[in-house]
Amino acid sequence: MSDDVDPTSAAPDPDDHVARLQAEIDAVKARRAGYRAAAAESVARGGPKRATDEELGIIKTDDTVGKIAADASHDIESKLSRVMSRFRRGGKK
């Protein structure tokens, strides 16, 4: 029975592994520096830009409770007036 180990394959080089890790660390540090620069720029402008109501999906209308109640009252009054007029005419349309 032969061994399944390939004698030509060498163990990974620890220096290569350390170099890859160092490259990852450097990339993270560069990203962090970019985030810090963006934050400093935002603070210099007076803080982050506030999203508009339109961007947030907020819809402003002039419908207040009083206006809605007045509209409903008008609608009910109109329907009641039509029903009453039918009774005055003897139920004919």
C-alpha positions in Angstrom: 0.0 0.0 0.0 1.3 3.4 -0.9 0.9 6.6 1.0 -1.4 9.2 -0.4 0.9 12.0 0.5 2.5 13.8 -2.4 6.2 14.2 -1.7 6.4 17.2 -4.1 3.8 19.3 -2.2 5.5 21.6 0.3 4.1 23.0 3.4 2.7 26.6 3.0 5.2 29.3 3.5 4.5 31.1 6.8 5.9 34.3 5.3 3.2 34.2 2.5 0.5 33.8 5.1 1.8 36.7 7.1 2.0 38.8 4.0 -1.6 38.1 3.1 -2.8 38.9 6.6 -0.8 42.2 6.5 -2.4 43.1 3.2 -5.9 42.5 4.7 -5.0 44.6 7.7 -3.7 47.4 5.5 -6.9 47.3 3.4 -9.1 47.6 6.5 -7.0 50.5 7.8 -7.4 52.3 4.5 -11.1 51.8 4.5 -11.3 53.1 8.1 -9.3 56.1 7.2 -11.7 56.8 4.3 -14.7 56.5 6.7 -13.0 58.9 9.1 -12.3 61.4 6.4 -15.9 61.3 5.2 -17.1 61.7 8.8 -14.8 64.7 9.3 -16.1 66.3 6.1 -19.7 65.8 7.2 -19.0 67.4 10.6 -17.2 70.3 8.8 -20.4 70.9 6.7 -22.5 71.0 9.9 -23.6 67.4 10.1 -25.2 64.9 7.8 -27.6 66.2 5.2 -31.2 65.6 6.4 -33.3 63.7 3.9 -36.3 65.5 2.6 -39.9 64.4 3.5 -40.3 63.4 -0.1 -37.2 61.2 0.0 -38.5 59.6 3.2 -41.9 58.9 1.7 -43.8 61.4 3.9 -46.8 62.8 2.2 -48.2 66.0 3.6 -51.9 66.9 3.1 -54.2 69.4 4.6 -56.5 66.7 5.9 -57.0 67.5 9.5 -59.5 65.7 11.8 -61.8 68.8 11.6 -61.6 68.9 7.8 -62.3 65.1 7.5 -65.3 65.5 9.9 -66.6 68.4 7.9 -66.4 66.5 4.7 -68.1 63.5 6.2 -70.8 65.7 7.7 -71.4 67.4 4.3 -71.6 63.9 2.6 -74.1 62.6 5.2 -76.2 65.8 4.9 -76.3 65.5 1.1 -77.4 61.9 1.2 -80.0 62.6 3.9 -81.4 65.5 1.8 -81.9 63.2 -1.2 -83.7 60.6 1.0 -85.9 63.3 2.5 -86.8 64.7 -0.9 -87.9 61.3 -2.1 -90.3 61.0 0.9 -91.7 64.5 0.1 -92.5 63.5 -3.5 -94.2 60.3 -2.3 -91.3 57.9 -2.8 -90.9 58.5 -6.6 -87.5 59.1 -8.1 
